[in-house]
Amino acid sequence: MLISPAYAQAAGASTGSDLMTFLPMIAIFVVFYFLLIRPQQKRAKETKLMLEALQKGDEIVTAGGVVGKISRLTDQYAAIEIAPNVEISVQRAAIAQLLPKGTIKAL
């Protein structure tokens, strides 16, 4: 025959324990947890608490960069006064930051 048959080699003994083979994957997961997942959960919790604590008269910045003072609040929306007698309605989730009192006057 021109082509000789190929036979599979017998499986060799394991060079390390099963834990050692998964150790790099476990280490990568731990690094991702502490560098990515945990800080994002903390930031989301702080944002949720800030949105729940909003009240009339607070000065805020929206996600779009609009600065204003809260004139009315509902469960889902906030009316923001951006100039005298000019109000816009935004979703509460669109409020990105709570500013210290008097910030708008300093602008």
Helices and strands as residue ranges (DSSP letters): H 18-32, I 33-37, H 38-52, E 59-62, E 67-73, E 77-83, E 86-91, G 92-94, E 95-99, H 103-106
